[in-house]
Amino acid sequence: MENSPLVSIALCTFNGADFLKEQLESIVCQSYKNIELIIVDDCSTDGTVQIIQDFIKDSNVKSSFYRNEVNVGYVKNFEKAIKLCNGAYIALSDQDDIWSLDKIDKLVSGIGDNLLIYHDSAFMDKHGKPLSVRMSDVFNMYEGDDPIPFLLFNCISGHSCLFASSIVEKLLPFSDQHFHDWWIAYVCINLGTIKYIDECLVRYRRHEESVVSKETDMERHDTKARKYLQKIQNKQETALLQYLWLKKCYEFAYNKYPKFVSVLYFRFKSRLKYWFTPITFAILFLFNKRLLFIRKAHNAFGEISHGRYLRKNYLFGVNGVKIWYNIKSTLRSKKSI
């Protein structure tokens, strides 16, 4: 089995009965045969557990099933699943995607000396209908050894990657304040290199729930004000989340560029306090080719150019955002009179 190392597939479930069977079938029918399937359920209340138990009973794939006593959330659930893996490589699986049957074969064949390899994905709606959009239409896909592009953005989804289990000791524990796939990518590229395969090896299901609310005339009259308040709140939350993410990156003991990460972390910390942050803006502008590499200036969802993006999001701190939106709101109110 030297040329076919064991691959552990960590599948986390929670109320996934609607789509789980398709995903399980696409895993057990992989052309790569030396796999083990580790399934961890996070207290499902639908038919998920029964589907898994029936599958394990009938499947020829080596499978282990675990159930959490309390709901821990998807990040900590993946942490538990990864700890239970025994393979030389680990692949993460969502419960509602559909894998190409040669996915694991191509990833194992292509990983070489890299710590992580990942692929493109094709979007489908919740009914399985193709959306004619690939992950690479949304992000620039990176490969190499530079961690700087991963400080503000990420192009590596958990469902698309295979990584060496040798990094697990430095990878865990996860923080439930951050996406686990962001952290996996960041750790791997600081410790080694990552590779990208320009093929869609997963059909990735997007769930978009449209919420329709009935507003009274009074509520409708107040819509613009509420939108401004929501924008301010979103900006505040984003600034805090970015600070917390950079704090985790700053505290990582194996950073390739610790001084740069330190500067960026403290600049983003200052954004929580000050209303105008030109130094932060200048740093981001100066290093924008690396920091914004993953972000497409014009992607499938109509994003804005890098320069405008930086001016709109990083020239002002949290307090400045409040002042700016208050000024805009006042000017628009005067115009409408």
N, C-alpha and C positions, 0 to 999 in steps of 0.2 A: 504493500500500500504506500510505498515511498512517493510515488508519483501521483497518488490520490489521497492527500491528507484528509483527515476527518474535518468536515464542516458542520458546525453547530448552527442550526436555524432557531433563533429566539423569536417565538410568536407570542405576542401579548394580546389578550382578549378582554373585552368588556361589552356585554350586550350586543354581540356581533352576529346573532343568528341569521340575519337576513342575507349576509354575503359570505359567511365563513366557509361554507362547503366548497365554493368555487376556489377560494384561496388554498384550502387544504389539498384539493385535487391537483392544483398547479405545483404544489410543493412535492407531493409524493410521486409525481410523474416526472421529476427532474431527470435529465439524462445523466447527470452526475450522481453516482449511487452511494458514495461513502458519506452519508449525512446522518445526523441525529436531529430530531425535532424536539425542542424544549418549549412546552406550552405553559404559560402562567395566566390564569384567569383572575381578574380583579373584582370578584364578587358579583358576577353577572346575575341578573334576575329574569332573563328570558330563557330561550332554549339553547343557549351557547354551550353550556356544560354537557348536555345530553348529546349534542352534535359531536363534541370532542371525544366523549367516552365511546360513542359508536364508531367513530373514525379509528381510534386507537385499537379497538377490538378487531377491526377488519383490515388494518393496514400492515404491510410488510416492513415499513420504515421503522427504525428504532425510535420510539417516542416516549417522552416522559411528560406527565401532566401534573400540575400543581395548582392549588386554589388558595388564594389569600384569605385569611380569617377576617381581615378588615380591608376596606377599599383604600389603596395607597396612592392612586393616581397613575397615569400612564408612564411618567418619567421614572418613578420609583419601581413601577412594575417591570420596566425594561432593565433596570438595575438588577433586580432579583433574577430575571431570566438570564442575563449575561453571567452572573455569578454561578449559575447552574450549568453553564456550557462547558463541554470537555474537549472541543475540537481545536485544531491548530488555527482555524479561522472561524469567525463568527459573522453570520448574516442576520440582520433584523427583519422581521416581517410584521406588517400591519395585518389586521384581520379581514380587510375588505378589498384588497388589491387582487390582481391576477398576474402571476409571474409567467414569463416566457419559459418554455420547458428547458432551454439551454442556458438559463441565467447563471446558475452556480458554476456550470462547466466553463463558461466564458470568463467569469470573474476569477476563478482559480487559475485558469490558464494564463490570464493576463497580469496577475498581481506582481509576479516577479519579486524583486527586493523591496517593493513599496510596502508601507504599513497599511495602506488602505487603497481600495479601488472602488470606483462607482460608475454608474451608467446613466444614460438619459431615461426619461419616463414619458409615457403618453397619457394625457389626461382623458378621463371619461367621466360622464355624469353618474349620478347615483343609480341610474338604471342600467349602466354599462354601455351607454351610447358614446362613441368616440367624439371628442370635442375639437379635434384638429389642432390641438395645441400641445407642444412638448415642453418639458421643463426647461430645455435650452432656449425656448422662445421667451422665457421669463427672466432667466439668469444667464450670464456668461459663465461657462463651466471651466473651472480652473484645474490644472494639474501642475505639479512641481513641488517646490520645497519652501515657498514663501508664506509665512503665516499672516502677514499684514492684511491681505484681502479678506481674511476671516475675522477681523476685529469688529467690523461693522455689519457684514453680510455673510450669508452662507448659501451655497449652491448644492450641498450634499445632503440629501434626504436620507433618513434612517432606512427606508425601504429599498434604497438603491445601492447600499454600500456593503462591502465585505472587508473586514479588517482582521489583522493578526491578533490572536488572543494574548500574545506576549505583552500587549500594552494595558491589559485590564487592570493590573496593579496600580498603574499611574492614572488610569481613567476614572476609577471609582473612588469615592461615592459620587453619584450625580447630585446636583442641586435641583430641587423642584421649582426653583425660580427661573430656570433656563431650559431651553430645548435640549434634549439629550443628544440629538444628531449634530447640533452646533458644537457641542463640547467634544464629541468624538472626532469631528473633523479638525478642531483646533489642536487637540492633543496629538493626533497622528501627524499633522504637518509640522508641529514643533519637534517631534521626536524623529521624524524621517521625511518621507515623500509620499505623495498621493498620485494616483493615476486615474484618468478618465477614459471610458469607452463610449464612443459616439454612436450608441445604439439604444433604442428603446426596449428595455428588457422587462419592464413592468408596465401594466396598465393601472394607472393611479386614479383611484376614485375620489372625486370631489363632491362633498356634500354641501349644498347651498340651500339653506332654509330661508324662504322669504317670509318675513314677519309683516303682516298687514294689521295696522291698528286703526281703529275708528276714532277720529278726533272731533271734538266739539268745535264750534265756531271760535270760542275763546282760546282753545288750545292751538287751533290753526293760526290764529292771529299772532301767537307767540312763537311760531316755528323758527323764524330767523334768529331770535334771541337765544333759543335753545340750541340751535346749530352752532352759534358762536361759543356758547358755554361748553358744548361737547368737543369742539375743536381745541379749546384751551385745555380741557381735561385730558384729551388724547395726547397732546403735546407734553403735558406734565408726566403722564404715565410712561410715554416713550422715553423721555429724558431719564426717568428713574430706572427703567429697565435697562437702558444702555449703560448707565453708570454701574448698576449691579453686575451686568455682564462683563464690563471691562475690569471691575474689581476682581472677579473670579479669574480672568485672564492674567491680571497683574499678580495675583497670588500664586499662580502656577509656577512651580519651581524649575521648570525646564524650558522657559521661553528662549527662543533663538535671539530675540531682540528685546531684552528686558528694559533697556533705557527708553526705547521708543514706546513700549507698552506703558511704562510708568508715566511718561509725559502725557500720553493720551488719556490715561485713567484720571490723573489729577486735573486735566483740563475739563473733562466731562463732569468731574465732581464739582468744579466751579460753576458749571452751567445750572446746577440746582440752586445756587445762591444768588448769582448776579443776573442783571437784566440785559447786559450787552457783553458779548463774548467774541470780540474780533480776533483774539489770539487763537482760540479754538478753530474759528473759521479759517484763519490763515494757514494753520497746520494742515487742516483737512484739504484745503485748496492746493497747497504745495505738494502733498503726497496723494493727490486724488487718483492718479493712474493706478496706484496700488490699493489704496483704501476703498476705492469705488469700482475696482475691476469687475467684481461679480455683478454689481448692479448695472443692468442695461439702461442706457440713457433713453432708449425708446423700445419698449418691449411689447408683448402681446396685449398688455393691459393699459397701454398708453401712458407710461411713466414720463416724467419731465427730464430735461437735460441735467447733466451733473452740476453745472454752474448754478443754475436756478435752484436746483435741489439743495445745494449747500447754503445759498443765500436764504432760502425759505426756512431751513431747519436748524442752522447752526450759527447764524450771525447774532441771534438773540438767545439769552438764557431763559429759564422758566419764568422769571419775573418779567422779563422783557416781552415774552409772548403775551402775557396778560395785558400789558400796556398797549402793545401793538394791536391786538384784537379789540380792545376797548376804543382805541382811536378810530379804527376802521368801522366799527359798529356805529360810533357817533357820526362820522362823516356820511355813512350811508343813510342814517336816520335823517340827517339834515337835507340830503338830496331828495328823499322821498316826500319831504314836506312841500 
